[in-house]
């Protein structure tokens, strides 16, 4: 028996499925989109990602295997641990871990896990039955060529210019119209000039009044007291995560243990995957958080990792 099928079944229903001691498989919905290079329309789907930092057992996969195989919870947990041991052995030997209908995991040159999702299966149930299709582009060049052809074939007629013997009558009429326009526009210019002079005088008077107002001196007998500004403490946006749990009671249990051990631990609101995260503490700078994490991994837990987030 393999755990691939059970992992695949849970990805249809949940956004986060954790394999204890190995990592978590996360899903995110990607909207329908168009590939312009191939004119292909793709339906919406769930995109799978992998996070090796989330290793705490949230009980989801273990409980599902126990119910499906009709075995105890501890037996299901031992079964998962055997597969995790096998996968880690394959990765250490530079082999690829193939998880059916989920994807492939291998180590890069830096020793980090690299996940390649299985693209042929869509885990979004709302998109069931939808498939990609190709729509050819609309061609309009044919109509343009027809218009050009018509323009080249259309005849152009040229009518020779004829001179009228009574051209002097036309010139006289134009001269009379010119005098009329000159008289009209001359009157308009004269009225506009008078209006401009009137506005200039009013503007000059207004400027002198404003100058007198600016030269006046005002005294306040009872000035307001000076305002003292206080600045808030520097925000602590770097946090060390002790664990992430789907069940809130498990998070509360870990929080109680850390407080008893002297940590300034706290539990924050669930993240977008619905996991309740418990923090060892929060710090203002990355250096402070990194030093604290090194001390925690040496003395308390090797699975602690840094979360960068502005909390309310």
N, C-alpha and C positions, 0 to 999 in steps of 0.2 A: 504493500500500500504506500502511495505517495501523498504528500500534502498539497500538491499542485492544484488538484481539482477543488479542494476545500478553499484554498486561497482564491482561486478564480471565482467560485460561487459567491464569496463575501464581497468581492470587488463590485458586483452588480448592485449591492444594497448599501454599502458603506463607503465613506470618503477616505477612511484610513483603516488599514488592516496591518497589524504589527506581528512580525515573527519574533518571538522572545529571544533575545540574545543575538539577533542578526540585523534587523532593521525594519522599517515600516514602508509599506507600499501606499502611496497617496494618489488620489484621483482628482482631476479638475475638469470641468465641463468647458469644451471649446466650441464656439458658435460655428454655424455653417459658414463656409467661405468659398471663394472662387479662385482657382489657379489660372491666372491670365495667360501664362505661357502655354498651357495645354487646353484652355477654355473648358476646364472641368469643374463642375459644382460638387462640393463635398458636404454631406449632411453633418449636423452637430454630433459630437462624440465625447466620451470620457477619455482624457489623456492620463496615462499612468506615469508616475514618477517614483523614485526610491530615495529614502533618507536613511543612511546608515547610523545616524546619531540617535534615532528613536529606537531603543531596544527594550524598554520596559514592557513587561507582560500586562496587557490590558484585559486579558481573559477572553477576548472575542474569538480568536482562532482556536484556542484550546477548548473552549466550551463547545464550539461548533463541531470539532472533531469528536469530542466525547459523546455528544448526542447522536452524531451520524454513525459512529462505529459501535455505539452502545458499550462504551468502556468508561472507566472512572476518569475524573479530571486529572489526577496525577499520572495515570497511564498515558493520557493524551499529551500531557506536558513532556513526559519522557520521550514519546515518539517524536515530538517537535525537536527536542534537544538532539536526538540522533541525526535528524536531517540537517540541523544547523552545523553539527560537527562535520558531517560529510561535505557540506557546501564549503565550509572554511578550509577543509583539507584540499578540495579541488582548487580553490583560489590560490592557496599557498604553493601549489604545484603548477601555477600558471595555466590552469585549465579554466574553461568557461562553465558557469553554472546555468543550466537551461531549465527554466520554470515554464512548464507547458501552458500555453495561452496567456502568459503574463509577460515574459521577456527573458533577456539574457543578462548576466552579471559577470564582469571580469575585472581584473586589477590593471590599472594603468602603470606607467613608468614610475610614478611617485608612490605607488602602493595604495591608492585610493580606489574604492569600488566605483565602477562605471556601469550604469544601467541602460540597456537598449530595449525599449518596450516592444511588445508584439502588436503590430499595427493592423493586422487582418481582422481582429475581433473588436467590436464596439460594445463597451460595457454600459452605455447609456440606454436604458430600457425605453425611454421616450422616443428614441430614434429607431426603434425596432421596425424592420421592413424597408427602411430608407437606404438607398444605394446612391453612389456617385454616378453622374452622367455627364456626357460631353455635349455642349451646345456650340455648333459652328458659328463663327462671326457673321453678321449681316453685311452683305456686299452691296455697295452703292456706286461703285466706279462705272458700272454699265450705263446708268442713267446720265452720269456726267459726260461720258463719251458721246452719247446720243445728242445731248444739248450742243456740244462742240461741233458735231457734224452738221446740225441744223444751222448753226450760226455761219459756218463756212459756205453753205449752199445758198443762203438768203441773198437775193440780188440787191445791189445798192444803186439807186438812181441819182444822177447829178443834174441839177437844173441850172443852166447858165444864167448869169446875172444880167439883168436888163436895166438900162439907164432911162430915167424919166426926163423929159425935156424941161419940166417945170420944177427943177431942183431948187431954184431960188425961193419958191413959195415955202418949201420945207424948212429951209434955213431961217426964213423970217419967223415961221411959227416956233421954231426952237429958240430963237432969240427972245421972243415975247415970253415964252415960258420961263426962260432963264431969269429975266427981270422980275417976274412974279415971285419965283422961288427966293431970289435975293432979298426982295422986300420982306417976305414972310420970315425967313430965317434971321434977317437983320433985326426985326422987331423982337423975335424970341431971344436973341443974344442980348439985346439991351435990357429986357426984363430980368434975364438971368443974372446979369452984371449987378443990377440994383439989389437983387436978393442976396448975392454973395457979399456985397458991401455991408448990408444990414447984419448978416450972420457974423461977419468979422468984428463989427463993433460990439455985438452982444458977447462974443467970446472973449474979447479983450477985457470987458467989464467983469465978467465972471472970473477970469484969471486974477484980477486985482483983488476981488473979494476973497478968493481962496488963499491968496498970499497973506492977507491980513489975518485970516483965521490961523494959518500956520505959524505966524509970528507971535501970536498970543501965548502967554505962559499960564499953565494950569497947576494948581497945588492941591494935593489930597491931604486933608487934615488927619484922617485916620487910615493909614495904609494897612493893607492886609498883611498878616504875618507870613514869613517865608515858609515855603513848602519843602519839607524834607522827604527825599525819595529814598525808599528802601528797596533793595533788590532781593528777589527770592533766591534760595539756595540753588546751587547748580543741580540740574536734574540728573537722576541716576537711571540711565537708559541701557546699561549693560548688566545683564543678569546671568547667574549661573543656575542652570536647570538641573534639579536632582531627579526628576521623573515626570512622565506624562501619562495620565491614566484616563481611560474611558469611563470607569466607575468613580464617582466622586468620593465614595467612602474609602477607596484605596488611597486617594490623594490625601484625605484627612488623616489617615493612619500614618503615612510617611511624614506629613507635616508635624504631627505630634512627636514622632521619634527625633526629628531634627531639632526641634525646640528643646527637647529634653537633653540633647547632646550639646547645647550651647550655641547653635546657629541662629542667626536672625532670619529664620525661614518664614516664608509666607506662600499662600496659594493665590494664583491670579485667575482671572476670568477665563473660561474655555476659549481655545483658539478656533480658527475657522474649520478645523477638522473635528471639533467637539471634544478635544482632549483637555483634561484638567491638569495644569502644570504646577509643580511645586518648586520653589526657588530656594537655593541655599542662602542667597543674598543678592543685593543690587549695588552697583558701583557707578561712579561718575565718569570714569575714563576707561578706555580699552586696556591700558597697562595694569590698572588696579584689578580689573576683572580677570586678566590673564594670570597674574600672580596668585590670586585667590584660587583660581581653577587648578593651577599646578599643585598647590598645597592640598586641595581636596582630592585630586586624583591620586596623590601619593599616600594620603592618610585615611581616606574615607571611601571613595568610589571612583573607579576608572571610567565610568560612563557619563560623568558630568560634562556638560557642554555649555557654551556661551550663547545666550539669546540677546539680540539687539532689538529693542522695542521700547517705544515711549508709552508708559503706562499711565492710566488716569489716577 
